[in-house]
Structures are given as C-alpha cells and as structure tokens.
Amino acid sequence: MTEEQKKPTMPDIDLSTLDEVEVESALDENPEIDAVHEELEALRAERDEFRDRFMRALADAENTRKRGEKDRREAEQYGGSKLARDVLPVFDNLARALEAADEETKKVSAALLEGIELTMRELLSVFKKHGIEPISPEVGDKFDPQVHQAMFEAPVPDTKAGDIIQVTEAGFMLHDRLLRPAKVGVSSTPG
C-alpha cells in the first residue's frame, strides 16, 4: 500500500446542502472521521507542547545572554579589585613618607620628596583612570559606617559622639563598591 492509500479518505458528501445537525450526524457516522479528529487533537497537543518548550528555551537563552552581559560588565569594572587592593599599601607608604618629612628633611631632600609627590600624583591618576576614588574624611566629619572603619573611640572635648577625631588611613571606592574603608578615630563624647 502506498502512503496515499493508507490515509483515511473523506466520504463524498455534499456538506453545503445539509444543515449543521445533519453535517454532525454525517461526520459522526464515519469511524475514519473520528480517527482523523483524534489524530488532529494529538497533533494540536504536541504542537502546544513544542511551542511551550520553544518559548521556555527562548526565555532561558535570553536570561543566559543577559546574565553573561552583566557578568562581563562586572568583570570589566571590578575585575582588577584584587590588584587594586594589593597596590593600596604603596599609596599608604608614599603618604607616610611625605608626612614623616620634617622641615629640615624637606630642605635637604627636596628633590627626593618632590619625586615621591610626583609618584603619588601619578598613582592617583592611574587610580582615577580605572575608577578608583579616594575616601578622604576630614576631622569633624560625621562617622559613616558604610565607608569608614572605626579604629578607636575616645572622649574629646568640644566634639559630638560620632564625629571623626583622627584619620589614620584613607579609604577607596572602586566605581560604586567599597574597596577599602577609611580608618578613623571616633569621638565618644556625648553631645
């Protein structure tokens, strides 16, 4: 038997001359029509299942693309954070070297101190280029636990509780993330 011979055939009925009830009756009498209806319903169910699976796969692919894009952006912005943290002590040591110089040292070693200042400016320029900004609180500013780390607390006259009384180390932000908090001393004197 060929494929054409295997397919169920419709009976030769002129449906245009019959009313709706007669059409239903004519279709119900033919068992081949029932088989076609069942196969059609099975195909519709399979189509709906494939459509659902396709839509889920499409949504999953879109979510994966978005997640990959987000991961790429974060890696681009924050990928160097470990290196940046490792370089921060260099900045601290340069700052300490400049602070340690007294007037006599400044006169004797003016060129050396100028070189340290230039190196520190260049380091800050590179930091800025890569989105690293210093957090430099001033004495008298209000303590902010989001960007400051309290190293000690002491009662100091003429201050309010929570005021910064000493800055021991500058902090840094990498774009919108805290790279290192500024280390500060905080007043415990009640207001």
C-alpha positions in Angstrom: 0.0 0.0 0.0 1.3 3.5 -0.8 1.2 6.4 1.5 -1.8 7.9 -0.3 -3.8 4.6 0.1 -3.0 4.5 3.8 -4.5 7.9 4.6 -8.2 8.0 5.6 -10.4 9.5 2.9 -13.4 11.7 3.4 -16.7 10.3 2.2 -18.2 12.0 -0.8 -20.9 14.0 0.9 -22.0 17.4 -0.3 -22.0 19.3 3.0 -23.3 22.5 1.5 -26.8 21.0 1.1 -27.0 19.8 4.7 -27.8 21.8 7.8 -25.4 21.8 10.8 -27.1 18.9 12.6 -27.0 16.7 9.5 -23.4 17.6 8.9 -22.5 16.5 12.5 -24.6 13.3 12.1 -22.8 12.5 8.8 -19.4 13.0 10.3 -20.3 11.0 13.5 -21.4 8.0 11.4 -17.9 7.6 9.8 -15.3 6.0 12.1 -12.5 7.3 9.9 -13.5 10.8 10.8 -13.1 10.0 14.5 -9.6 8.8 13.9 -8.8 12.0 12.0 -10.2 14.1 14.8 -8.2 12.1 17.4 -5.0 12.5 15.3 -5.7 16.2 14.9 -6.2 16.7 18.6 -3.0 14.7 19.3 -1.1 16.9 16.8 -2.5 20.1 18.4 -1.4 18.9 21.9 2.1 18.0 20.5 2.2 21.4 18.8 1.3 23.2 22.0 3.9 21.2 24.0 6.6 22.1 21.4 5.5 25.8 21.4 5.7 25.8 25.2 9.2 24.1 25.2 10.4 26.5 22.5 9.2 29.6 24.4 10.9 28.3 27.6 14.1 27.6 25.7 13.9 31.1 24.2 13.4 32.7 27.6 16.3 30.7 29.0 18.6 31.7 26.2 17.6 35.4 26.7 18.3 35.1 30.5 21.6 33.5 29.9 22.6 36.3 27.4 21.6 38.9 30.0 23.4 37.2 32.8 26.5 36.9 30.6 26.4 40.5 29.7 26.0 41.5 33.3 28.9 39.2 34.3 31.1 40.7 31.5 30.3 44.3 32.7 31.1 43.4 36.3 34.3 41.7 35.3 35.3 44.7 33.3 34.5 47.2 36.2 35.6 45.1 39.2 37.9 42.5 37.8 41.0 44.4 38.9 39.8 44.9 42.5 42.3 42.3 43.9 45.2 44.0 42.2 43.9 47.4 43.3 43.7 46.3 47.0 47.3 45.0 46.7 48.5 48.4 45.4 46.8 50.5 48.1 49.7 49.9 50.6 52.0 51.6 48.1 49.8 54.7 48.3 49.8 54.5 52.1 53.6 54.2 52.2 54.1 57.2 49.9 51.7 59.2 52.1 53.6 58.2 55.2 56.9 59.1 53.7 55.6 62.6 52.9 54.1 63.0 56.4 57.3 61.9 58.1 59.4 64.6 56.5 60.1 67.5 58.8 61.3 70.9 57.8 65.0 70.0 57.9 64.4 66.9 55.8 62.3 68.9 53.3 65.3 71.3 52.8 67.9 68.6 52.5 65.9 66.1 50.4 63.6 68.4 48.4 64.2 66.6 45.1 63.5 63.2 46.8 60.3 64.5 48.3 59.3 66.0 45.0 59.8 62.6 43.4 57.6 61.0 46.0 54.9 63.6 45.5 55.0 63.1 41.7 54.9 59.3 42.1 51.9 59.7 44.4 50.1 62.0 41.9 50.7 59.5 39.1 49.4 56.7 41.2 46.2 58.7 42.0 45.9 59.5 38.3 46.1 55.8 37.4 43.6 55.0 40.2 41.2 57.6 38.7 41.6 56.2 35.2 40.4 52.8 36.5 37.5 54.1 38.6 39.3 54.1 42.0 38.4 57.2 44.0 39.9 58.0 47.5 37.7 58.4 50.5 39.3 61.2 52.5 37.3 62.2 55.5 38.2 65.3 57.5 38.4 65.7 61.2 35.0 66.8 62.4 33.1 64.9 59.7 30.3 62.6 60.8 31.3 58.9 61.0 29.6 56.8 58.2 29.9 53.0 58.8 29.3 52.5 55.1 32.6 54.0 54.1 34.5 54.4 57.4 36.0 51.9 59.8 36.3 53.0 63.5 39.7 52.0 64.8 39.2 53.5 68.2 36.8 55.6 70.2 37.8 58.4 72.6 36.2 61.2 74.5 37.4 64.5 73.1 36.1 67.8 74.4 34.1 70.1 72.0 33.0 67.2 69.8 29.8 65.2 69.5 29.6 61.4 69.7 30.2 60.0 66.2 32.4 62.8 65.0 35.7 61.8 63.3 38.6 62.9 65.5 41.5 61.4 63.6 42.1 59.8 60.1 44.6 57.1 60.2 44.3 55.7 56.7 42.4 56.9 53.6 39.8 54.6 52.1 39.0 53.9 48.4 35.9 53.2 46.3 36.1 51.1 43.1 33.3 52.6 41.0 30.3 52.2 43.3 31.8 49.5 45.5 33.9 49.9 48.7 37.4 48.8 48.0 38.7 49.7 51.5 37.1 51.7 54.2 38.8 54.8 55.6 40.2 54.0 59.0 39.3 56.7 61.5 39.1 57.5 65.2 35.7 58.5 66.5 34.6 60.7 69.4 32.6 59.1 72.2 31.8 62.4 74.0 28.0 62.7 74.4 26.6 65.7 72.6 
